[in-house]
Amino acid sequence: MKYLVCGAGGFIGGHLVKSLMDQGHEVVCADIKPLEYWFQIFEQNKNFSLDLKEYENCLKITAEVDYIYNMACNMGGMGFIENNKAECMLSVLINTNLLRACLINKVQKYFFSSSACVYNAKKQQKTFVPGLKETDAYPAEPEDGYGWEKLFSERMCRHFSEDFGLATRVVRYHNVYGPLGTYDGGREKAPAALCRKIALSKINNQKEIEVWGDGNQTRSFMYISDCLEGTQKIFNSDLSEPYNVGSDEQVSINQMIEIIEEIAQFKVEKKYLLDKPKGVRGRSSDNEKIIKDLKWSPSTDLKSGLVKTYAWIYDQIKSGENTQRFTKSY
């Protein structure tokens, strides 16, 4: 089949492109970033650097493709999300115009990458909260900016299915991490940021690292290989409602630091920055629905995933190779 991956120059998108190629599919790739800044690029594909917020670009790129994975959005870690709400919300144009183009070009199936940021903030005010069920998105009180864009776009997918018969799939991701992603520059998420900080401390023999918040805020983190597997399970199913794809292994930021310290064999002192963005107090994925419907759940525990992630980031820092590609903020 012929797939279009939007956001192919990003973290999840790049890994997804490789997975689809390994399965023997033809892949068309699109991303707003210049090609030299794509995290992974494969010369045998058709690779386009263009802005998918523009309808004409969406019409062009969706021509003669069977399936679309929309991984494209303007996002980053909590610092970026909280300080760029309007920019995050403009990503609604990508989803809207891709859906419109799907009807014109008769695309068979469309995938939208949503986020755990759609969930009601009132259910995330304590540490080590119960896992969030898919129904917890309503009544709506998502993360301001980014979360509202994701929730609105989910509804757009639903109504395009109901009104026009377009097959849509929606996944809510919970903190995906792993190698070949942003680890510096302002858009990195907690696992990559902490791996970088501890790696730099070890390399420079400096004991102190900065931690946003008090370190007691909790999350669950999903390794990239599990993300790809869960994503394609949902995509290839006949299930159109939103599903969590995330780990239910909930840890505090302090606990994750301890895991990385053990991996690095280097202890650090923590300087807590209480005025920095830190998001909700606690968040984790409830996987009951995907286990029941698809007999699937993530298989990579946090430490195993961090071993691979830390090793890659440490090597990147030591070698100085590809630094601009993985640290430049777009």
TORKOL-4160 file (C-alpha; in steps of 0.2 Angstrom, whole numbers, padded with zeros to 4 digits, m for minus):
330
<pt num="1" X="0000" Y="0000" Z="0000"/>
<pt num="2" X="0005" Y="0018" Z="m0002"/>
<pt num="3" X="0006" Y="0028" Z="0014"/>
<pt num="4" X="0008" Y="0046" Z="0018"/>
<pt num="5" X="0017" Y="0051" Z="0034"/>
<pt num="6" X="0015" Y="0069" Z="0039"/>
<pt num="7" X="0028" Y="0074" Z="0052"/>
<pt num="8" X="0040" Y="0062" Z="0045"/>
<pt num="9" X="0055" Y="0072" Z="0050"/>
<pt num="10" X="0050" Y="0071" Z="0068"/>
<pt num="11" X="0053" Y="0058" Z="0082"/>
<pt num="12" X="0038" Y="0046" Z="0080"/>
<pt num="13" X="0036" Y="0050" Z="0062"/>
<pt num="14" X="0053" Y="0045" Z="0057"/>
<pt num="15" X="0052" Y="0029" Z="0067"/>
<pt num="16" X="0035" Y="0025" Z="0059"/>
<pt num="17" X="0042" Y="0028" Z="0041"/>
<pt num="18" X="0056" Y="0015" Z="0044"/>
<pt num="19" X="0043" Y="0003" Z="0051"/>
<pt num="20" X="0032" Y="0005" Z="0036"/>
<pt num="21" X="0046" Y="0003" Z="0024"/>
<pt num="22" X="0052" Y="m0013" Z="0033"/>
<pt num="23" X="0035" Y="m0020" Z="0030"/>
<pt num="24" X="0037" Y="m0017" Z="0011"/>
<pt num="25" X="0025" Y="m0002" Z="0009"/>
<pt num="26" X="0028" Y="0013" Z="m0002"/>
<pt num="27" X="0030" Y="0029" Z="0009"/>
<pt num="28" X="0028" Y="0047" Z="0005"/>
<pt num="29" X="0035" Y="0059" Z="0018"/>
<pt num="30" X="0031" Y="0077" Z="0023"/>
<pt num="31" X="0037" Y="0089" Z="0036"/>
<pt num="32" X="0038" Y="0107" Z="0038"/>
<pt num="33" X="0057" Y="0106" Z="0043"/>
<pt num="34" X="0071" Y="0108" Z="0030"/>
<pt num="35" X="0076" Y="0090" Z="0025"/>
<pt num="36" X="0093" Y="0092" Z="0033"/>
<pt num="37" X="0085" Y="0094" Z="0050"/>
<pt num="38" X="0074" Y="0078" Z="0048"/>
<pt num="39" X="0078" Y="0066" Z="0062"/>
<pt num="40" X="0078" Y="0051" Z="0050"/>
<pt num="41" X="0077" Y="0053" Z="0031"/>
<pt num="42" X="0077" Y="0039" Z="0018"/>
<pt num="43" X="0082" Y="0044" Z="0001"/>
<pt num="44" X="0072" Y="0030" Z="m0008"/>
<pt num="45" X="0056" Y="0039" Z="m0002"/>
<pt num="46" X="0048" Y="0055" Z="m0009"/>
<pt num="47" X="0052" Y="0068" Z="0004"/>
<pt num="48" X="0044" Y="0085" Z="0004"/>
<pt num="49" X="0048" Y="0100" Z="0015"/>
<pt num="50" X="0032" Y="0110" Z="0016"/>
<pt num="51" X="0019" Y="0118" Z="0027"/>
<pt num="52" X="0003" Y="0107" Z="0029"/>
<pt num="53" X="m0006" Y="0121" Z="0037"/>
<pt num="54" X="m0009" Y="0127" Z="0019"/>
<pt num="55" X="m0023" Y="0118" Z="0010"/>
<pt num="56" X="m0015" Y="0118" Z="m0007"/>
<pt num="57" X="0000" Y="0108" Z="0000"/>
<pt num="58" X="m0012" Y="0096" Z="0008"/>
<pt num="59" X="m0021" Y="0093" Z="m0008"/>
<pt num="60" X="m0004" Y="0090" Z="m0017"/>
<pt num="61" X="0003" Y="0078" Z="m0004"/>
<pt num="62" X="m0012" Y="0067" Z="m0002"/>
<pt num="63" X="m0014" Y="0063" Z="m0021"/>
<pt num="64" X="m0014" Y="0045" Z="m0025"/>
<pt num="65" X="m0010" Y="0039" Z="m0007"/>
<pt num="66" X="m0020" Y="0025" Z="0001"/>
<pt num="67" X="m0018" Y="0029" Z="0019"/>
<pt num="68" X="m0012" Y="0044" Z="0030"/>
<pt num="69" X="m0003" Y="0045" Z="0046"/>
<pt num="70" X="m0005" Y="0062" Z="0053"/>
<pt num="71" X="0010" Y="0064" Z="0066"/>
<pt num="72" X="0012" Y="0083" Z="0062"/>
<pt num="73" X="0010" Y="0096" Z="0075"/>
<pt num="74" X="0019" Y="0110" Z="0083"/>
<pt num="75" X="0024" Y="0104" Z="0100"/>
<pt num="76" X="0037" Y="0100" Z="0113"/>
<pt num="77" X="0040" Y="0097" Z="0131"/>
<pt num="78" X="0030" Y="0106" Z="0145"/>
<pt num="79" X="0040" Y="0122" Z="0144"/>
<pt num="80" X="0036" Y="0124" Z="0125"/>
<pt num="81" X="0018" Y="0119" Z="0127"/>
<pt num="82" X="0014" Y="0132" Z="0141"/>
<pt num="83" X="0024" Y="0146" Z="0132"/>
<pt num="84" X="0017" Y="0143" Z="0114"/>
<pt num="85" X="m0002" Y="0140" Z="0116"/>
<pt num="86" X="m0007" Y="0150" Z="0100"/>
<pt num="87" X="0007" Y="0141" Z="0090"/>
<pt num="88" X="0001" Y="0124" Z="0096"/>
<pt num="89" X="m0017" Y="0128" Z="0092"/>
<pt num="90" X="m0013" Y="0133" Z="0074"/>
<pt num="91" X="m0009" Y="0114" Z="0071"/>
<pt num="92" X="m0028" Y="0112" Z="0070"/>
<pt num="93" X="m0026" Y="0119" Z="0052"/>
<pt num="94" X="m0015" Y="0103" Z="0048"/>
<pt num="95" X="m0028" Y="0091" Z="0053"/>
<pt num="96" X="m0043" Y="0101" Z="0046"/>
<pt num="97" X="m0035" Y="0103" Z="0029"/>
<pt num="98" X="m0029" Y="0085" Z="0028"/>
<pt num="99" X="m0046" Y="0079" Z="0031"/>
<pt num="100" X="m0053" Y="0090" Z="0018"/>
<pt num="101" X="m0040" Y="0084" Z="0006"/>
<pt num="102" X="m0044" Y="0066" Z="0010"/>
<pt num="103" X="m0061" Y="0068" Z="0003"/>
<pt num="104" X="m0055" Y="0076" Z="m0013"/>
<pt num="105" X="m0042" Y="0063" Z="m0016"/>
<pt num="106" X="m0052" Y="0048" Z="m0010"/>
<pt num="107" X="m0040" Y="0042" Z="0004"/>
<pt num="108" X="m0045" Y="0026" Z="0012"/>
<pt num="109" X="m0040" Y="0028" Z="0030"/>
<pt num="110" X="m0034" Y="0043" Z="0040"/>
<pt num="111" X="m0024" Y="0042" Z="0057"/>
<pt num="112" X="m0023" Y="0056" Z="0069"/>
<pt num="113" X="m0010" Y="0057" Z="0083"/>
<pt num="114" X="m0018" Y="0064" Z="0099"/>
<pt num="115" X="m0012" Y="0066" Z="0116"/>
<pt num="116" X="m0015" Y="0063" Z="0135"/>
<pt num="117" X="m0015" Y="0082" Z="0136"/>
<pt num="118" X="m0034" Y="0080" Z="0131"/>
<pt num="119" X="m0038" Y="0073" Z="0148"/>
<pt num="120" X="m0048" Y="0083" Z="0161"/>
<pt num="121" X="m0036" Y="0093" Z="0172"/>
<pt num="122" X="m0046" Y="0090" Z="0188"/>
<pt num="123" X="m0042" Y="0071" Z="0187"/>
<pt num="124" X="m0023" Y="0075" Z="0187"/>
<pt num="125" X="m0021" Y="0086" Z="0203"/>
<pt num="126" X="m0012" Y="0073" Z="0214"/>
<pt num="127" X="0003" Y="0063" Z="0212"/>
<pt num="128" X="0001" Y="0044" Z="0208"/>
<pt num="129" X="m0017" Y="0046" Z="0202"/>
<pt num="130" X="m0027" Y="0032" Z="0194"/>
<pt num="131" X="m0024" Y="0029" Z="0176"/>
<pt num="132" X="m0034" Y="0040" Z="0164"/>
<pt num="133" X="m0048" Y="0031" Z="0155"/>
<pt num="134" X="m0053" Y="0036" Z="0138"/>
<pt num="135" X="m0069" Y="0042" Z="0145"/>
<pt num="136" X="m0060" Y="0054" Z="0156"/>
<pt num="137" X="m0058" Y="0067" Z="0142"/>
<pt num="138" X="m0076" Y="0073" Z="0146"/>
<pt num="139" X="m0082" Y="0084" Z="0153"/>
<pt num="140" X="m0068" Y="0094" Z="0144"/>
<pt num="141" X="m0055" Y="0103" Z="0153"/>
<pt num="142" X="m0039" Y="0099" Z="0143"/>
<pt num="143" X="m0022" Y="0106" Z="0143"/>
<pt num="144" X="m0024" Y="0124" Z="0138"/>
<pt num="145" X="m0018" Y="0127" Z="0120"/>
<pt num="146" X="m0011" Y="0111" Z="0114"/>
<pt num="147" X="m0024" Y="0100" Z="0123"/>
<pt num="148" X="m0038" Y="0109" Z="0116"/>
<pt num="149" X="m0031" Y="0108" Z="0098"/>
<pt num="150" X="m0030" Y="0089" Z="0100"/>
<pt num="151" X="m0047" Y="0087" Z="0107"/>
<pt num="152" X="m0055" Y="0098" Z="0094"/>
<pt num="153" X="m0046" Y="0088" Z="0080"/>
<pt num="154" X="m0052" Y="0072" Z="0088"/>
<pt num="155" X="m0070" Y="0078" Z="0086"/>
<pt num="156" X="m0066" Y="0083" Z="0068"/>
<pt num="157" X="m0061" Y="0066" Z="0064"/>
<pt num="158" X="m0076" Y="0059" Z="0072"/>
<pt num="159" X="m0088" Y="0070" Z="0062"/>
<pt num="160" X="m0079" Y="0067" Z="0045"/>
<pt num="161" X="m0082" Y="0048" Z="0049"/>
<pt num="162" X="m0100" Y="0051" Z="0053"/>
<pt num="163" X="m0104" Y="0064" Z="0039"/>
<pt num="164" X="m0093" Y="0058" Z="0025"/>
<pt num="165" X="m0089" Y="0040" Z="0029"/>
<pt num="166" X="m0070" Y="0043" Z="0030"/>
<pt num="167" X="m0062" Y="0029" Z="0040"/>
<pt num="168" X="m0052" Y="0038" Z="0054"/>
<pt num="169" X="m0042" Y="0031" Z="0069"/>
<pt num="170" X="m0037" Y="0041" Z="0084"/>
<pt num="171" X="m0023" Y="0037" Z="0097"/>
<pt num="172" X="m0019" Y="0047" Z="0113"/>
<pt num="173" X="m0001" Y="0045" Z="0116"/>
<pt num="174" X="0007" Y="0046" Z="0134"/>
<pt num="175" X="0025" Y="0053" Z="0134"/>
<pt num="176" X="0034" Y="0043" Z="0120"/>
<pt num="177" X="0053" Y="0043" Z="0122"/>
<pt num="178" X="0068" Y="0034" Z="0114"/>
<pt num="179" X="0083" Y="0037" Z="0103"/>
<pt num="180" X="0083" Y="0048" Z="0087"/>
<pt num="181" X="0073" Y="0062" Z="0095"/>
<pt num="182" X="0075" Y="0080" Z="0102"/>
<pt num="183" X="0086" Y="0080" Z="0118"/>
<pt num="184" X="0090" Y="0099" Z="0119"/>
<pt num="185" X="0084" Y="0116" Z="0112"/>
<pt num="186" X="0068" Y="0118" Z="0121"/>
<pt num="187" X="0056" Y="0105" Z="0114"/>
<pt num="188" X="0063" Y="0090" Z="0122"/>
<pt num="189" X="0053" Y="0080" Z="0135"/>
<pt num="190" X="0058" Y="0074" Z="0152"/>
<pt num="191" X="0066" Y="0058" Z="0148"/>
<pt num="192" X="0078" Y="0065" Z="0135"/>
<pt num="193" X="0081" Y="0081" Z="0145"/>
<pt num="194" X="0086" Y="0071" Z="0161"/>
<pt num="195" X="0097" Y="0059" Z="0151"/>
<pt num="196" X="0105" Y="0074" Z="0143"/>
<pt num="197" X="0108" Y="0083" Z="0160"/>
<pt num="198" X="0115" Y="0068" Z="0169"/>
<pt num="199" X="0126" Y="0063" Z="0154"/>
<pt num="200" X="0133" Y="0081" Z="0154"/>
<pt num="201" X="0136" Y="0080" Z="0172"/>
<pt num="202" X="0145" Y="0064" Z="0170"/>
<pt num="203" X="0156" Y="0070" Z="0156"/>
<pt num="204" X="0160" Y="0086" Z="0164"/>
<pt num="205" X="0161" Y="0079" Z="0182"/>
<pt num="206" X="0148" Y="0092" Z="0188"/>
<pt num="207" X="0136" Y="0085" Z="0201"/>
<pt num="208" X="0121" Y="0097" Z="0201"/>
<pt num="209" X="0107" Y="0096" Z="0188"/>
<pt num="210" X="0092" Y="0107" Z="0187"/>
<pt num="211" X="0074" Y="0099" Z="0189"/>
<pt num="212" X="0058" Y="0108" Z="0184"/>
<pt num="213" X="0046" Y="0108" Z="0199"/>
<pt num="214" X="0049" Y="0098" Z="0215"/>
<pt num="215" X="0052" Y="0081" Z="0206"/>
<pt num="216" X="0037" Y="0073" Z="0214"/>
<pt num="217" X="0025" Y="0076" Z="0199"/>
<pt num="218" X="0022" Y="0059" Z="0190"/>
<pt num="219" X="0019" Y="0053" Z="0173"/>
<pt num="220" X="0020" Y="0036" Z="0163"/>
<pt num="221" X="0032" Y="0035" Z="0149"/>
<pt num="222" X="0031" Y="0024" Z="0133"/>
<pt num="223" X="0046" Y="0017" Z="0123"/>
<pt num="224" X="0046" Y="0021" Z="0104"/>
<pt num="225" X="0045" Y="0003" Z="0099"/>
<pt num="226" X="0029" Y="0000" Z="0109"/>
<pt num="227" X="0022" Y="0016" Z="0102"/>
<pt num="228" X="0024" Y="0010" Z="0084"/>
<pt num="229" X="0016" Y="m0007" Z="0088"/>
<pt num="230" X="0001" Y="0000" Z="0097"/>
<pt num="231" X="m0001" Y="0013" Z="0084"/>
<pt num="232" X="m0002" Y="0000" Z="0070"/>
<pt num="233" X="m0013" Y="m0011" Z="0080"/>
<pt num="234" X="m0026" Y="0003" Z="0081"/>
<pt num="235" X="m0023" Y="0008" Z="0063"/>
<pt num="236" X="m0026" Y="m0009" Z="0056"/>
<pt num="237" X="m0041" Y="m0012" Z="0067"/>
<pt num="238" X="m0059" Y="m0007" Z="0063"/>
<pt num="239" X="m0060" Y="0003" Z="0079"/>
<pt num="240" X="m0064" Y="0022" Z="0076"/>
<pt num="241" X="m0065" Y="0028" Z="0094"/>
<pt num="242" X="m0050" Y="0036" Z="0103"/>
<pt num="243" X="m0038" Y="0024" Z="0112"/>
<pt num="244" X="m0024" Y="0026" Z="0124"/>
<pt num="245" X="m0007" Y="0020" Z="0118"/>
<pt num="246" X="0004" Y="0022" Z="0134"/>
<pt num="247" X="0012" Y="0014" Z="0148"/>
<pt num="248" X="0004" Y="0012" Z="0165"/>
<pt num="249" X="0021" Y="0011" Z="0174"/>
<pt num="250" X="0019" Y="0028" Z="0183"/>
<pt num="251" X="0034" Y="0036" Z="0191"/>
<pt num="252" X="0039" Y="0052" Z="0198"/>
<pt num="253" X="0052" Y="0063" Z="0190"/>
<pt num="254" X="0063" Y="0060" Z="0205"/>
<pt num="255" X="0061" Y="0041" Z="0203"/>
<pt num="256" X="0066" Y="0043" Z="0184"/>
<pt num="257" X="0082" Y="0052" Z="0189"/>
<pt num="258" X="0086" Y="0038" Z="0201"/>
<pt num="259" X="0084" Y="0026" Z="0187"/>
<pt num="260" X="0095" Y="0036" Z="0175"/>
<pt num="261" X="0108" Y="0038" Z="0189"/>
<pt num="262" X="0109" Y="0019" Z="0190"/>
<pt num="263" X="0111" Y="0017" Z="0171"/>
<pt num="264" X="0124" Y="0031" Z="0171"/>
<pt num="265" X="0133" Y="0025" Z="0186"/>
<pt num="266" X="0134" Y="0043" Z="0192"/>
<pt num="267" X="0125" Y="0052" Z="0206"/>
<pt num="268" X="0119" Y="0070" Z="0205"/>
<pt num="269" X="0112" Y="0083" Z="0216"/>
<pt num="270" X="0095" Y="0091" Z="0212"/>
<pt num="271" X="0092" Y="0109" Z="0211"/>
<pt num="272" X="0073" Y="0111" Z="0210"/>
<pt num="273" X="0066" Y="0126" Z="0200"/>
<pt num="274" X="0049" Y="0128" Z="0207"/>
<pt num="275" X="0044" Y="0143" Z="0195"/>
<pt num="276" X="0047" Y="0132" Z="0179"/>
<pt num="277" X="0032" Y="0125" Z="0169"/>
<pt num="278" X="0028" Y="0107" Z="0176"/>
<pt num="279" X="0010" Y="0103" Z="0170"/>
<pt num="280" X="m0002" Y="0093" Z="0179"/>
<pt num="281" X="0003" Y="0085" Z="0195"/>
<pt num="282" X="0000" Y="0067" Z="0190"/>
<pt num="283" X="m0004" Y="0057" Z="0174"/>
<pt num="284" X="m0004" Y="0039" Z="0169"/>
<pt num="285" X="m0012" Y="0028" Z="0155"/>
<pt num="286" X="m0026" Y="0016" Z="0159"/>
<pt num="287" X="m0024" Y="0002" Z="0146"/>
<pt num="288" X="m0040" Y="m0008" Z="0150"/>
<pt num="289" X="m0049" Y="m0003" Z="0134"/>
<pt num="290" X="m0035" Y="m0008" Z="0122"/>
<pt num="291" X="m0031" Y="m0024" Z="0132"/>
<pt num="292" X="m0049" Y="m0029" Z="0131"/>
<pt num="293" X="m0052" Y="m0025" Z="0113"/>
<pt num="294" X="m0035" Y="m0029" Z="0105"/>
<pt num="295" X="m0026" Y="m0040" Z="0118"/>
<pt num="296" X="m0011" Y="m0028" Z="0118"/>
<pt num="297" X="m0001" Y="m0018" Z="0130"/>
<pt num="298" X="0017" Y="m0011" Z="0130"/>
<pt num="299" X="0030" Y="m0023" Z="0134"/>
<pt num="300" X="0045" Y="m0012" Z="0137"/>
<pt num="301" X="0048" Y="m0007" Z="0155"/>
<pt num="302" X="0055" Y="0011" Z="0159"/>
<pt num="303" X="0072" Y="0006" Z="0164"/>
<pt num="304" X="0075" Y="m0005" Z="0148"/>
<pt num="305" X="0069" Y="0010" Z="0137"/>
<pt num="306" X="0080" Y="0022" Z="0147"/>
<pt num="307" X="0096" Y="0011" Z="0145"/>
<pt num="308" X="0094" Y="0013" Z="0126"/>
<pt num="309" X="0089" Y="0031" Z="0126"/>
<pt num="310" X="0103" Y="0037" Z="0138"/>
<pt num="311" X="0116" Y="0027" Z="0128"/>
<pt num="312" X="0111" Y="0036" Z="0112"/>
<pt num="313" X="0111" Y="0053" Z="0120"/>
<pt num="314" X="0127" Y="0051" Z="0129"/>
<pt num="315" X="0135" Y="0045" Z="0112"/>
<pt num="316" X="0128" Y="0060" Z="0103"/>
<pt num="317" X="0135" Y="0072" Z="0116"/>
<pt num="318" X="0152" Y="0064" Z="0116"/>
<pt num="319" X="0154" Y="0063" Z="0098"/>
<pt num="320" X="0146" Y="0080" Z="0093"/>
<pt num="321" X="0139" Y="0072" Z="0078"/>
<pt num="322" X="0121" Y="0077" Z="0072"/>
<pt num="323" X="0120" Y="0090" Z="0087"/>
<pt num="324" X="0111" Y="0103" Z="0077"/>
<pt num="325" X="0098" Y="0091" Z="0070"/>
<pt num="326" X="0093" Y="0085" Z="0087"/>
<pt num="327" X="0094" Y="0101" Z="0097"/>
<pt num="328" X="0088" Y="0114" Z="0085"/>
<pt num="329" X="0071" Y="0121" Z="0090"/>
<pt num="330" X="0058" Y="0122" Z="0076"/>
